[in-house]
Amino acid sequence: MQCKLRFLISGPGLIGKQHARLIEQRDDCELVAIVAPDDAGNREFAAAHSARFYTSLTDALSAETIDACIISSPNAFHYEQAATCLDCGIPCLVEKPVTDSLETAEALVTLVEQSGVPLLVGHHRRYSFLLGKALGFLHSERFGRLVALQGSALFYKPASYFVDGPWRAVPGGGPILINLIHEVDLMRQFGGEIATVQALAGHDIRNFEVEDTVSIAIKFRNGALGSFLLSDIAASSKSWEMTSGENPAYPHFPDETCYHFAGTNGSLDFPSMQAKTYGAEAQRSWWKPFEQFSLTFERRDPLTEQLDHFVNVIRHAEKPRVTAEDGYRNMLVIEAIRRSIEKRVAVDL
C-alpha cells in the first residue's frame, strides 16, 4: 500500500477551500499545512482541517515533509511560490492564471524545464466530460469545419467578493485574469490557437482600477472567427458556472448556453449540447431543415478529476495535462487582449 501524499495549500480562499475538501475525501492524501495571512479565519480553517498553520511558504516547507503543494493564493504570489516549490523538488498545482504577468509566466516555463519537477496549471474545466463530448462533435463530419464561435461569461459578483479579496479590484486581479483566462484556455481547445484579437473594455460601473466588462473579436489560426463577451457586473446567466451545473454553489440553468459553435455542416449549443446538422452535402441550405438531436453525457466533477490526475502526476504515473507552457500560451492571449484595449488596435499573436 502506498503512503499517503502530504499536501500543503497556500491560499485557502474560494478555490483553496474546495481543494481542501477534496483532499480530505481521499484515503491516499492528507492535508498537513495551510499557508495564509495571519488572521482568525485562516487559523480556524487550518485547525478545522487538522492542518498546521503558517504565514510563510518557506517556513512551512522547512518544518514539514510535503509531497505536493496547491497554490491558490492571490495571482501576484503564484510565481514566487511556484518557484520555491520547484526549487525544493515538490510538484505543485498552480491555480490559473499561472502567474500575473507574461514575463513571470515565461520564466516559470524555464524553471519547470530546468528542474524537471512537474507543475500542473489549474484549468479544471479541461477535465470536464462536457468538454470532451463537445470536442468529439466539433471534430466530426456532422459538424464540418469550424466557421464561427460565440462565447460569454456574464455574471454579477457581489460587493462582498471584493471586500473579502481587495486584490481583485486592482491590477493583477480583475475578470480578465481571474475569469477570462479560463475561457481563453477553453477557446484554444475548441478553435485551436488564436492568431489575432481586438478588444474593448470598460470600468464605468464599479469604477475600479480594473475592467468590469470586455468585448473581444477573435481570429483563429485556422481561419475561424469568434466573439466573446465578459462582465462581472452583468445580471445574466450566460456563463460556464451557471450553465454547466458543475459547481452546486451556483444556480443552474440547464437549457441555457455560454457557447455557440457554427460549422460548415452543423452547429452546437454548449453546454446544453443541442446539436443541428445537415445530412448529405446536397442538403446544406438555409431553406433545408436540420437534423436536430442532443449529445448525451455523464456528469462528473472536474475538480475531482483534476485531483485524480494530479495525484497520478505526483506519483509519476502521468504527465501534466495542463502544463506551464499551456499557462504561458494562455497568458500570451491575455497580454494581447490587454494591449489591444490599451492601444485600441487589433493585435497579432
C-alpha positions as CSV (number, residue, x, y, z in Angstrom):
1,M,0.0,0.0,0.0
2,Q,1.4,3.4,-1.0
3,C,2.0,6.0,1.7
4,K,-0.5,8.9,2.0
5,L,0.6,12.0,0.0
6,R,1.1,15.0,2.3
7,F,-0.4,18.2,0.8
8,L,0.1,21.9,1.5
9,I,-2.4,24.5,0.4
10,S,-1.3,28.1,0.0
11,G,-4.3,30.4,0.0
12,P,-7.5,28.9,1.5
13,G,-9.8,31.2,-0.5
14,L,-12.8,30.1,-2.5
15,I,-11.0,27.5,-4.6
16,G,-8.5,26.6,-1.9
17,K,-11.3,25.5,0.4
18,Q,-12.6,23.3,-2.4
19,H,-9.2,21.7,-2.8
20,A,-9.1,21.1,0.9
21,R,-12.5,19.3,0.9
22,L,-11.5,17.1,-2.0
23,I,-8.1,16.1,-0.4
24,E,-9.9,15.1,2.8
25,Q,-12.2,12.8,0.8
26,R,-9.3,10.7,-0.4
27,D,-7.8,7.8,1.6
28,D,-4.4,8.3,-0.2
29,C,-4.0,12.0,0.7
30,E,-3.9,14.2,3.8
31,L,-3.8,18.0,4.3
32,V,-0.9,18.8,6.7
33,A,-0.3,22.5,6.2
34,I,-2.0,25.8,5.3
35,V,-0.2,28.9,4.3
36,A,-2.1,32.2,4.5
37,P,-2.1,35.7,6.1
38,D,-2.3,35.6,9.9
39,D,-6.0,36.2,10.7
40,A,-8.5,34.3,12.9
41,G,-10.4,32.9,9.9
42,N,-7.4,31.3,8.3
43,R,-6.2,29.9,11.6
44,E,-9.6,28.5,12.3
45,F,-9.8,26.9,8.8
46,A,-6.4,25.2,9.4
47,A,-7.5,23.9,12.8
48,A,-10.8,22.6,11.4
49,H,-8.8,20.5,8.9
50,S,-6.2,19.4,11.4
51,A,-3.5,21.2,9.4
52,R,-0.7,23.3,10.8
53,F,-0.8,27.0,10.0
54,Y,2.0,29.0,8.6
55,T,2.3,32.6,7.3
56,S,5.3,31.7,5.1
57,L,5.6,29.0,2.4
58,T,9.3,28.8,3.1
59,D,8.7,28.2,6.8
60,A,6.1,25.6,6.1
61,L,8.4,23.7,3.7
62,S,11.3,23.8,6.2
63,A,9.2,22.5,9.0
64,E,7.0,19.9,7.2
65,T,7.6,16.9,4.9
66,I,5.5,17.9,1.9
67,D,4.8,15.8,-1.2
68,A,2.7,18.3,-3.1
69,C,1.6,21.9,-3.0
70,I,-1.6,23.5,-4.3
71,I,-1.0,27.3,-4.9
72,S,-4.4,29.1,-4.8
73,S,-3.0,32.3,-3.3
74,P,-3.6,35.7,-5.0
75,N,-2.2,35.9,-8.5
76,A,0.7,38.1,-7.5
77,F,2.2,35.3,-5.4
78,H,2.0,32.5,-7.9
79,Y,5.4,32.8,-9.5
80,E,7.4,33.2,-6.3
81,Q,5.6,30.3,-4.5
82,A,5.7,28.0,-7.5
83,A,9.5,28.8,-7.9
84,T,10.0,27.9,-4.2
85,C,8.2,24.6,-4.7
86,L,10.2,23.7,-7.8
87,D,13.5,24.6,-6.0
88,C,12.5,22.2,-3.3
89,G,11.6,19.5,-5.8
90,I,8.0,19.5,-4.8
91,P,5.3,19.0,-7.5
92,C,2.7,21.8,-7.5
93,L,-0.7,22.6,-8.9
94,V,-0.9,26.4,-9.6
95,E,-4.3,27.9,-9.9
96,K,-5.0,29.9,-13.0
97,P,-3.6,32.3,-14.1
98,V,-0.3,30.6,-13.9
99,T,1.3,33.9,-12.9
100,D,0.2,37.6,-13.0
101,S,2.4,38.6,-15.9
102,L,3.7,37.3,-19.2
103,E,7.3,37.7,-18.1
104,T,6.9,35.6,-15.0
105,A,4.9,33.0,-16.8
106,E,7.7,32.6,-19.3
107,A,10.2,32.4,-16.5
108,L,8.2,29.7,-14.8
109,V,8.2,27.6,-18.0
110,T,12.0,27.8,-18.0
111,L,12.2,26.8,-14.3
112,V,10.0,23.8,-14.9
113,E,12.2,22.7,-17.8
114,Q,15.4,23.2,-15.8
115,S,14.1,21.5,-12.6
116,G,12.3,18.6,-14.2
117,V,9.7,18.9,-11.3
118,P,6.1,18.5,-12.5
119,L,3.9,21.6,-12.5
120,L,0.1,21.5,-13.3
121,V,-1.9,24.6,-14.0
122,G,-5.4,24.6,-12.5
123,H,-7.6,25.0,-15.6
124,H,-10.0,22.4,-14.1
125,R,-12.5,22.7,-17.0
126,R,-10.1,20.7,-19.1
127,Y,-11.3,17.7,-17.0
128,S,-15.0,18.3,-17.8
129,F,-16.8,15.5,-19.6
130,L,-18.7,18.3,-21.3
131,L,-15.5,19.4,-23.0
132,G,-14.6,16.0,-24.3
133,K,-18.1,15.4,-25.6
134,A,-18.3,18.8,-27.4
135,L,-14.8,18.3,-29.0
136,G,-15.9,14.9,-30.3
137,F,-18.8,16.5,-32.2
138,L,-16.7,19.6,-33.3
139,H,-14.2,17.3,-34.9
140,S,-16.7,15.2,-36.7
141,E,-18.1,15.2,-40.3
142,R,-21.5,16.0,-38.9
143,F,-20.2,19.4,-37.7
144,G,-17.7,20.1,-40.6
145,R,-15.1,22.8,-40.4
146,L,-15.4,25.4,-37.7
147,V,-16.6,28.8,-39.1
148,A,-17.6,30.8,-36.1
149,L,-17.6,30.8,-32.3
150,Q,-19.7,32.9,-29.9
151,G,-19.0,32.9,-26.2
152,S,-19.9,34.7,-23.0
153,A,-19.1,34.9,-19.3
154,L,-21.7,37.2,-17.9
155,F,-22.4,37.2,-14.2
156,Y,-22.7,39.6,-11.2
157,K,-20.1,39.5,-8.4
158,P,-21.4,41.0,-5.2
159,A,-19.6,43.7,-3.3
160,S,-18.6,41.2,-0.6
161,Y,-16.4,39.4,-3.2
162,F,-14.2,42.4,-3.4
163,V,-14.3,43.1,0.3
164,D,-13.1,39.5,1.0
165,G,-10.3,39.9,-1.6
166,P,-9.4,43.5,-2.2
167,W,-6.6,42.4,-4.6
168,R,-9.4,41.5,-7.1
169,A,-10.1,45.2,-7.7
170,V,-6.6,46.3,-8.6
171,P,-4.1,45.4,-11.3
172,G,-3.2,41.7,-11.0
173,G,-6.9,40.9,-10.4
174,G,-9.9,41.7,-12.5
175,P,-12.1,39.4,-14.6
176,I,-9.6,39.3,-17.5
177,L,-7.1,37.5,-15.3
178,I,-9.5,35.8,-12.9
179,N,-12.2,34.6,-15.3
180,L,-11.3,35.2,-19.0
181,I,-8.1,33.1,-18.6
182,H,-10.4,30.1,-18.2
183,E,-12.3,31.0,-21.4
184,V,-9.1,31.5,-23.3
185,D,-7.9,28.0,-22.4
186,L,-11.3,26.6,-23.5
187,M,-11.3,28.5,-26.8
188,R,-7.8,27.2,-27.6
189,Q,-9.3,23.7,-27.1
190,F,-12.4,24.5,-29.2
191,G,-10.9,26.5,-32.0
192,G,-7.2,25.9,-31.9
193,E,-4.5,28.5,-31.4
194,I,-5.6,32.2,-31.6
195,A,-4.0,34.4,-34.2
196,T,-5.4,37.9,-33.6
197,V,-7.6,39.7,-31.0
198,Q,-9.2,43.1,-30.9
199,A,-10.9,44.2,-27.6
200,L,-12.7,47.0,-25.9
201,A,-13.0,47.3,-22.1
202,G,-15.0,49.4,-19.6
203,H,-14.9,50.0,-15.9
204,D,-17.5,52.7,-15.8
205,I,-19.9,51.0,-13.4
206,R,-17.8,50.0,-10.5
207,N,-15.0,52.5,-11.3
208,F,-12.3,50.1,-10.1
209,E,-8.8,50.2,-11.5
210,V,-9.6,47.0,-13.3
211,E,-12.1,46.3,-16.0
212,D,-15.7,45.1,-15.3
213,T,-16.8,44.5,-18.9
214,V,-14.9,43.4,-22.0
215,S,-15.8,42.7,-25.6
216,I,-13.4,40.7,-27.8
217,A,-13.2,39.9,-31.5
218,I,-11.0,36.8,-32.3
219,K,-9.4,35.2,-35.3
220,F,-8.1,31.7,-35.0
221,R,-5.1,30.4,-37.0
222,N,-7.4,28.0,-38.9
223,G,-9.4,31.0,-40.3
224,A,-12.4,30.7,-38.0
225,L,-13.7,33.9,-36.3
226,G,-15.1,34.4,-32.9
227,S,-16.5,36.9,-30.4
228,F,-16.6,36.9,-26.6
229,L,-18.4,39.0,-24.0
230,L,-17.1,39.2,-20.4
231,S,-18.6,41.0,-17.5
232,D,-18.6,40.6,-13.7
233,I,-21.3,43.2,-13.2
234,A,-24.0,41.8,-15.5
235,A,-27.2,40.3,-14.2
236,S,-27.1,37.3,-16.6
237,S,-26.8,33.5,-16.5
238,K,-24.7,33.3,-19.7
239,S,-21.7,31.8,-18.1
240,W,-20.0,28.4,-17.7
241,E,-20.7,28.4,-13.9
242,M,-24.5,28.8,-14.4
243,T,-25.0,26.6,-17.5
244,S,-22.7,23.7,-16.8
245,G,-24.1,22.7,-13.5
246,E,-20.7,21.5,-12.3
247,N,-20.5,23.7,-9.2
248,P,-23.5,23.5,-6.8
249,A,-22.6,26.8,-5.3
250,Y,-24.1,28.5,-8.4
251,P,-27.7,28.4,-9.7
252,H,-28.1,26.1,-12.7
253,F,-29.8,26.9,-16.0
254,P,-29.5,23.6,-17.9
255,D,-31.3,24.8,-21.0
256,E,-29.1,27.9,-21.5
257,T,-25.7,28.2,-23.2
258,C,-22.5,30.0,-22.9
259,Y,-21.0,29.0,-26.3
260,H,-22.4,28.5,-29.8
261,F,-20.3,26.8,-32.5
262,A,-21.1,27.1,-36.2
263,G,-19.5,24.7,-38.7
264,T,-19.9,24.1,-42.4
265,N,-22.3,21.2,-41.8
266,G,-23.7,21.7,-38.3
267,S,-23.8,23.7,-35.1
268,L,-23.7,23.1,-31.4
269,D,-25.0,25.0,-28.4
270,F,-22.8,24.4,-25.3
271,P,-23.2,23.1,-22.6
272,S,-26.9,22.3,-23.3
273,M,-25.5,20.0,-26.0
274,Q,-28.3,20.8,-28.5
275,A,-26.9,20.0,-32.0
276,K,-28.0,20.6,-35.5
277,T,-26.6,19.1,-38.7
278,Y,-27.4,18.7,-42.4
279,G,-27.4,15.2,-43.7
280,A,-25.7,14.9,-47.1
281,E,-23.8,17.8,-48.6
282,A,-26.6,18.3,-51.0
283,Q,-28.9,19.2,-48.1
284,R,-26.8,22.2,-47.0
285,S,-29.0,25.3,-47.5
286,W,-30.8,27.8,-45.3
287,W,-34.0,26.6,-46.9
288,K,-33.4,23.0,-45.8
289,P,-34.4,21.6,-42.4
290,F,-31.7,20.3,-39.9
291,E,-31.4,17.0,-38.2
292,Q,-31.7,18.0,-34.5
293,F,-30.5,16.0,-31.5
294,S,-28.9,16.2,-28.1
295,L,-25.5,14.9,-27.2
296,T,-25.7,12.7,-24.2
297,F,-23.1,12.8,-21.5
298,E,-22.3,11.7,-17.9
299,R,-21.7,14.3,-15.3
300,R,-18.5,14.2,-13.2
301,D,-16.9,16.8,-11.0
302,P,-13.9,18.3,-12.9
303,L,-12.1,19.3,-9.7
304,T,-12.3,15.7,-8.5
305,E,-11.0,14.6,-11.9
306,Q,-8.2,17.2,-11.8
307,L,-7.1,16.0,-8.3
308,D,-7.1,12.4,-9.5
309,H,-4.8,13.4,-12.3
310,F,-2.6,15.5,-10.0
311,V,-2.1,12.5,-7.7
312,N,-1.0,10.4,-10.7
313,V,1.4,13.2,-11.7
314,I,2.9,13.3,-8.3
315,R,3.4,9.5,-8.4
316,H,4.9,9.8,-11.9
317,A,2.1,7.8,-13.4
318,E,1.0,10.6,-15.8
319,K,2.4,13.8,-17.2
320,P,0.7,17.1,-16.5
321,R,-2.3,17.6,-18.8
322,V,-2.2,21.4,-18.5
323,T,1.4,22.4,-18.4
324,A,3.3,25.6,-17.6
325,E,3.6,26.0,-21.3
326,D,-0.2,25.9,-21.6
327,G,-0.4,28.5,-18.9
328,Y,2.1,30.7,-20.8
329,R,0.2,30.4,-24.1
330,N,-3.0,31.5,-22.3
331,M,-1.1,34.4,-20.9
332,L,0.1,35.4,-24.4
333,V,-3.6,35.7,-25.5
334,I,-4.4,37.7,-22.3
335,E,-1.5,40.0,-22.9
336,A,-2.6,40.6,-26.5
337,I,-6.1,41.5,-25.2
338,R,-4.6,43.9,-22.8
339,R,-2.5,45.6,-25.5
340,S,-5.5,45.8,-27.8
341,I,-7.5,47.5,-25.1
342,E,-4.7,49.9,-24.3
343,K,-3.8,50.7,-28.0
344,R,-7.3,50.4,-29.4
345,V,-6.0,48.2,-32.3
346,A,-6.0,44.6,-33.4
347,V,-3.1,42.7,-32.0
348,D,-1.5,39.7,-33.7
349,L,0.0,37.0,-31.5
